């Protein structure tokens, strides 16, 4: 994390924790870079996303396996409330019953998956990165270059990947519901009219709308989770102040208090952000079913 022989500064601590475990397509470690490089994979985001996706599927499978017609237990009741909430939102936004057979489970999956990815922010900041540092060193690598970020939704590539997937689904449902010709006609005639002179302007406006929705969809989730991650790092630095001076003990007390308050507040944030992403997914897919 820092050069040998001295403790990391606050800046070094934060910069280190904001670095991803990056590899190329052959899974070889690569030099950290801020430049966009499509040959680089943020392996930590990929692994945690997949792991949490499997956990989410397993939890929902357990709920489905234990479902009964009698008085439900707490776990079954909680899952039933969640499923009913998502189903009601799907019915309000997707008026095509056949489409809801796929979109409603998709929305439930989106909510659970993003909630679990967001919830990784509730783990102590140094818990998994510190463990990875020891493993990385045991593998014969320099432990100072053991980078690990555990919140997949604080990675822009993850959130934009999710929002881009929603965009492709909007395209598919636009073609399925309206037909390729009908959707193409809509692209060049809305919103300003069907006059041939307006076709390029209409197409440009439609492209801007799709791009803006996709970018804002992903950026909203990323921005909130990235900011939350930074706040937890700053709170962690307050706790580390005791190591630098005796007067820093007051900051350690503040660290405990601030950490508790922010953690309680952040429970609402991670849930709300998962709900917002799910709702926007339903809204955008609902718009794909509507004609201008």
C-alpha positions in Angstrom: 0.0 0.0 0.0 2.9 2.3 0.8 6.6 2.2 0.5 8.3 0.0 3.1 9.3 1.6 6.3 6.5 4.1 6.8 2.7 4.0 7.3 0.6 5.1 4.3 -0.6 8.6 4.2 -4.4 9.3 4.0 -4.0 10.0 0.3 -2.0 6.7 -0.3 -4.6 4.8 1.7 -7.5 6.0 -0.4 -5.8 5.8 -3.7 -4.8 2.2 -3.0 -8.3 1.2 -2.0 -9.7 2.8 -5.2 -7.5 0.6 -7.4 -9.0 -2.5 -9.1 -7.4 -5.9 -9.3 -6.8 -5.7 -13.1 -5.8 -8.4 -15.5 -5.7 -8.7 -19.3 -7.8 -11.2 -21.2 -5.2 -13.9 -20.6 -5.6 -13.2 -16.8 -2.1 -11.7 -16.5 -1.7 -8.8 -14.0 -1.5 -5.4 -15.7 -0.1 -2.1 -14.6 -2.7 0.1 -13.0 -3.9 2.8 -15.4 -6.7 5.5 -15.4 -6.9 5.3 -19.2 -9.8 3.4 -20.7 -8.4 0.2 -22.0 -10.8 -2.5 -23.4 -8.0 -5.1 -23.0 -8.2 -4.7 -19.2 -10.6 -6.6 -17.0 -11.5 -5.4 -13.5 -11.3 -9.0 -12.2 -12.5 -8.2 -8.7 -15.8 -6.6 -10.0 -16.4 -9.7 -12.2 -15.7 -12.2 -9.5 -17.8 -10.5 -6.8 -20.6 -9.9 -9.3 -20.7 -13.6 -10.3 -20.4 -14.8 -6.7 -23.2 -12.5 -5.5 -25.4 -13.5 -8.4 -25.0 -17.2 -7.5 -25.8 -16.3 -3.8 -28.9 -14.4 -4.9 -30.1 -17.3 -7.1 -29.5 -19.7 -4.2 -31.4 -17.6 -1.7 -34.4 -17.3 -4.1 -34.2 -21.1 -4.8 -34.4 -21.8 -1.1 -37.4 -19.6 -0.8 -39.1 -21.4 -3.7 -38.3 -24.8 -2.3 -39.7 -24.0 1.1 -42.9 -22.3 0.0 -46.0 -23.7 1.5 -49.7 -23.0 1.5 -49.8 -22.8 5.3 -48.7 -20.0 7.6 -45.5 -18.7 6.1 -42.3 -18.3 8.2 -40.4 -15.0 8.4 -38.1 -15.9 5.5 -41.0 -17.0 3.2 -43.1 -14.0 4.2 -40.2 -11.5 3.4 -39.7 -13.1 0.0 -43.4 -13.1 -0.8 -43.6 -9.4 0.1 -40.6 -8.7 -2.2 -42.1 -10.7 -5.0 -45.5 -9.1 -4.7 -43.9 -5.6 -4.7 -42.0 -6.3 -7.9 -45.0 -7.9 -9.5 -47.2 -4.9 -8.8 -44.6 -2.6 -10.2 -44.2 -4.8 -13.3 -48.0 -4.7 -13.8 -48.1 -0.9 -13.5 -45.4 -0.4 -16.1 -45.7 -3.4 -18.4 -49.2 -3.8 -19.7 -48.4 -6.8 -21.9 -49.1 -9.9 -19.8 -46.9 -12.1 -22.1 -44.0 -9.8 -21.7 -44.4 -9.7 -17.9 -43.7 -13.4 -17.7 -40.0 -12.6 -18.5 -39.7 -9.0 -17.3 -41.2 -9.4 -13.8 -38.6 -12.2 -12.9 -36.0 -10.1 -14.6 -36.9 -7.1 -12.4 -36.8 -9.3 -9.3 -33.4 -10.6 -10.3 -32.1 -7.0 -10.9 -33.3 -5.8 -7.5 -31.8 -8.8 -5.5 -28.5 -8.8 -7.4 -27.9 -5.1 -7.2 -28.9 -5.1 -3.5 -26.4 -7.8 -2.7 -23.6 -6.0 -4.7 -24.5 -2.7 -2.9 -24.5 -4.5 0.4 -20.8 -5.3 0.0 -20.2 -1.7 1.1 -21.3 -2.7 4.6 -18.3 -4.9 5.1 -15.3 -3.3 7.0 -13.2 -1.4 4.5 -10.0 -3.3 5.1 -11.5 -6.8 5.7 -11.3 -8.4 2.3 -8.5 -6.2 0.9 -6.3 -7.1 3.9 -6.9 -10.8 3.4 -6.2 -10.5 -0.3 -2.9 -8.7 0.6 -1.7 -11.8 2.5 -2.8 -14.2 -0.2 -1.2 -12.1 -2.9 2.1 -12.0 -1.0 1.9 -15.7 -0.4 1.6 -16.2 -4.2 5.0 -14.5 -4.6 3.8 -11.1 -5.6 4.6 -7.7 -4.1 1.9 -7.2 -1.4 2.0 -3.5 -1.9 0.4 -4.1 -5.3 -2.4 -6.3 -4.0 -5.4 -4.2 -5.2 -8.9 -5.3 -4.3 -12.3 -3.5 -4.5 -15.3 -5.4 -3.2 -18.3 -3.3 -4.3 -19.0 -4.1 -7.9 -21.6 -1.3 -8.3 -18.9 1.2 -7.4 -17.2 0.3 -10.7 -18.5 2.2 -13.6 -17.9 -0.7 -16.0 -20.4 -2.8 -14.0 -23.2 -0.3 -13.8 -22.9 0.8 -17.4 -22.8 -2.9 -18.4 -26.1 -3.4 -16.6 -27.7 -0.3 -18.1 -26.5 -1.3 -21.6 -28.1 -4.7 -21.1 -31.3 -2.9 -20.4 -30.9 -0.9 -23.5 -30.5 -4.0 -25.7 -33.6 -5.4 -24.1 -35.5 -2.2 -25.0 -34.4 -2.7 -28.6 -35.5 -6.3 -28.6 -38.9 -5.5 -27.2 -39.4 -2.6 -29.5 -38.8 -4.9 -32.5 -40.9 -7.7 -30.9 -43.9 -5.5 -30.1 -43.9 -3.0 -33.0 -42.1 -5.0 -35.6 -38.8 -4.0 -37.2 -40.6 -1.7 -39.7 -42.8 -0.2 -37.1 -39.9 0.6 -34.8 -37.8 2.0 -37.7 -40.7 4.2 -38.7 -41.0 5.4 -35.1 -37.3 6.3 -35.0 -37.5 8.6 -37.9 -41.0 10.1 -37.4 -41.0 10.8 -33.6 -41.1 13.3 -31.9 -41.4 16.0 -34.5 -43.4 14.4 -37.3 -43.3 12.3 -40.4 -42.1 14.9 -42.9 -38.9 13.6 -44.7 -37.0 16.7 -43.9 -37.4 15.9 -40.2 -36.3 12.3 -40.4 -32.6 13.0 -39.6 -33.5 15.3 -36.7 -35.9 12.7 -35.3 -33.4 9.9 -35.6 -30.7 12.1 -33.9 -33.1 13.0 -31.0 -34.0 9.3 -30.6 -30.3 8.4 -30.4 -29.7 11.1 -27.9 -32.6 9.9 -25.8 -31.5 6.3 -25.7 -27.9 7.3 -25.0 -28.9 9.7 -22.2 -31.2 7.1 -20.5 -28.5 4.5 -20.6 -25.7 6.7 -19.3 -27.8 8.2 -16.5 -29.2 4.8 -15.6 -25.7 3.5 -15.0 -24.1 6.7 -13.7 -26.8 7.2 -11.0 -26.1 3.8 -9.3 -22.3 4.2 -9.7 -22.2 7.7 -8.3 -24.1 6.9 -5.2 -22.2 3.7 -4.4 -18.8 5.3 -5.2 -19.6 8.2 -2.9 -20.7 5.8 -0.2 -17.4 3.9 -0.5 -15.4 7.1 -0.2 -17.2 8.1 3.0 -16.5 4.7 4.6 -12.8 5.1 3.7 -12.7 8.5 5.3 -14.4 7.1 8.4 -11.8 4.3 8.5 -9.1 6.9 8.4 -10.6 8.5 11.5 -10.1 5.2 13.3 -6.5 4.9 12.1 -5.7 8.3 13.5 -4.9 6.8 16.9 -1.9 5.1 15.4 -0.4 8.4 14.6 -0.9 10.4 17.8 -2.4 10.2 21.2 -4.7 13.0 20.4 -6.1 10.9 17.6 -8.0 8.8 20.1 -10.8 11.4 20.0 -11.0 10.7 16.3 -11.2 7.0 17.1 -14.3 7.6 19.1 -15.7 9.7 16.3 -14.9 6.8 13.9 -17.1 4.4 15.9 -20.0 6.9 16.2 -19.7 8.1 12.6 -19.3 4.6 11.3 -22.5 3.4 13.0 -24.6 6.3 11.9 -23.4 6.1 8.3 -23.8 2.3 8.2 -27.5 2.7 9.4 -28.1 5.4 6.8 -26.3 3.4 4.1 -28.7 0.5 4.6 -31.4 2.8 3.2 -29.1 4.0 0.4 -28.2 0.5 -0.9 -31.9 -0.6 -0.8 -33.1 2.6 -2.5 -30.5 2.4 -5.2 -31.4 -1.2 -6.0 -35.1 -0.2 -6.1 -34.5 2.8 -8.4 -32.4 0.8 -10.8 -35.2 -1.8 -10.9 -37.9 0.8 -11.4 -36.0 2.5 -14.2 -35.5 -0.9 -15.9 -39.3 -1.5 -15.8 -40.1 2.1 -17.0 -37.7 1.9 -20.0 -39.0 -1.6 -20.9 -42.5 -0.3 -20.6 -41.7 2.6 -22.9 -40.4 0.1 -25.4 -44.0 -1.4 -25.5 -45.6 2.0 -26.2 -46.0 3.7 -29.6 -45.3 7.4 -30.0 
